[in-house]
Amino acid sequence: MDDNNNNLGKVPKLPPSGSFFSYWSVFLGGLGLVSDCLPLFSIWGLPAGLFFGLGGIACAVLSRHGKPFTQQAQLGLILSIISFVCGLLMSLFIIFVYDTMDTDTALGHYFREAIESTTKVLLPTQDIGK
């Protein structure tokens, strides 16, 4: 039986523990960008990309361990920052729209009419099949 163990009895070298966090920073940054582009769900009424971006930034910083960022951690940091900024801009836009809808201005009327017409189209009032 041929033994393919070429490490001559030494313990195999494991990847540094910081790479675990850098993997997660890339994953959370990418997931945040996807959830910003396809706003299918939110967390506490805010875009999920905002929270995924914060988590990705935290994971990238934790992967450092006092050393310079690896390339994967840099990628995760960049994706997470972009995701966080897009989520923040979407949150501010949502707040602006709902705040403007409460006013009695032309823009407030426009937003109210747009949301009401969209709701009527997406949610039919009659039961289907009757």
C-alpha positions as CSV (number, residue, x, y, z in Angstrom):
1,M,0.0,0.0,0.0
2,D,1.5,3.3,-1.1
3,D,1.3,6.1,1.4
4,N,0.7,9.5,-0.2
5,N,1.6,11.4,2.9
6,N,4.5,13.6,1.9
7,N,4.8,15.7,5.0
8,L,7.3,13.2,6.7
9,G,5.3,12.8,9.9
10,K,4.7,16.5,10.5
11,V,1.3,17.9,11.3
12,P,-0.3,19.4,8.1
13,K,-0.2,23.2,7.9
14,L,-3.6,24.6,8.5
15,P,-4.7,27.9,6.9
16,P,-4.6,30.9,9.3
17,S,-7.7,31.5,11.3
18,G,-8.0,35.0,9.7
19,S,-8.9,33.3,6.4
20,F,-12.2,32.1,7.9
21,F,-13.2,35.7,8.5
22,S,-12.0,36.8,5.1
23,Y,-14.2,34.1,3.5
24,W,-17.2,35.4,5.4
25,S,-16.4,39.0,4.5
26,V,-16.5,38.2,0.8
27,F,-19.6,36.1,1.2
28,L,-21.5,38.8,3.2
29,G,-20.3,41.6,0.9
30,G,-21.5,39.7,-2.1
31,L,-24.8,38.7,-0.5
32,G,-25.3,42.4,0.5
33,L,-24.8,43.5,-3.0
34,V,-27.3,40.9,-4.3
35,S,-29.8,41.9,-1.7
36,D,-29.4,45.6,-2.6
37,C,-29.9,44.9,-6.3
38,L,-32.8,42.5,-5.7
39,P,-34.6,43.9,-2.6
40,L,-36.6,40.8,-2.0
41,F,-36.3,41.0,1.8
42,S,-35.4,43.4,4.5
43,I,-34.3,43.3,8.1
44,W,-36.3,45.5,10.5
45,G,-37.8,47.4,7.6
46,L,-34.4,48.4,6.2
47,P,-32.5,46.9,3.2
48,A,-30.7,43.7,4.2
49,G,-27.6,44.9,2.3
50,L,-27.0,47.5,5.0
51,F,-26.6,44.8,7.7
52,F,-24.8,42.3,5.5
53,G,-22.3,45.1,4.6
54,L,-21.7,45.9,8.3
55,G,-21.2,42.2,9.0
56,G,-18.7,41.9,6.1
57,I,-16.8,44.9,7.2
58,A,-16.6,43.5,10.8
59,C,-15.4,40.1,9.4
60,A,-12.7,41.8,7.2
61,V,-11.4,43.7,10.1
62,L,-11.4,40.6,12.4
63,S,-9.4,38.7,9.7
64,R,-6.5,41.1,10.1
65,H,-5.0,39.9,13.4
66,G,-2.5,42.8,13.4
67,K,-1.2,41.9,10.0
68,P,-1.9,43.6,6.6
69,F,-5.1,42.6,4.9
70,T,-4.9,39.6,2.6
71,Q,-6.3,40.0,-1.0
72,Q,-9.4,38.1,0.0
73,A,-10.0,40.3,3.0
74,Q,-9.5,43.4,0.8
75,L,-12.1,42.1,-1.7
76,G,-14.5,41.4,1.1
77,L,-13.9,44.9,2.6
78,I,-14.5,46.5,-0.8
79,L,-17.7,44.5,-1.5
80,S,-19.0,45.1,2.0
81,I,-18.3,48.9,1.9
82,I,-20.1,49.1,-1.4
83,S,-23.0,47.0,0.0
84,F,-23.2,49.2,3.1
85,V,-23.2,52.4,1.1
86,C,-25.9,51.2,-1.3
87,G,-28.0,50.0,1.6
88,L,-27.6,53.3,3.4
89,L,-28.6,55.2,0.3
90,M,-31.7,53.0,-0.2
91,S,-32.6,53.5,3.5
92,L,-32.4,57.3,3.1
93,F,-34.5,57.1,-0.1
94,I,-37.1,55.0,1.7
95,I,-37.2,57.5,4.6
96,F,-37.5,60.4,2.1
97,V,-40.3,58.8,0.2
98,Y,-42.4,58.0,3.2
99,D,-41.7,61.3,4.8
100,T,-42.7,63.1,1.6
101,M,-45.9,61.0,1.2
102,D,-47.2,62.6,4.5
103,T,-47.0,66.1,3.1
104,D,-49.6,67.9,1.1
105,T,-47.3,68.7,-1.8
106,A,-47.3,67.7,-5.5
107,L,-44.5,65.2,-4.8
108,G,-46.4,63.7,-1.9
109,H,-49.5,63.3,-4.1
110,Y,-47.3,61.7,-6.8
111,F,-45.8,59.1,-4.4
112,R,-49.2,58.3,-2.9
113,E,-50.7,57.8,-6.3
114,A,-47.8,55.7,-7.5
115,I,-47.9,53.4,-4.5
116,E,-51.7,53.1,-4.6
117,S,-51.8,52.2,-8.3
118,T,-49.0,49.7,-7.9
119,T,-50.8,48.1,-4.9
120,K,-54.0,47.8,-6.9
121,V,-52.2,46.1,-9.8
122,L,-50.2,43.7,-7.6
123,L,-53.0,42.8,-5.1
124,P,-56.3,42.2,-6.9
125,T,-59.4,43.0,-4.9
126,Q,-61.6,40.2,-6.4
127,D,-61.1,36.5,-5.6
128,I,-59.7,34.6,-8.5
129,G,-62.0,31.9,-9.8
130,K,-65.3,33.4,-8.7
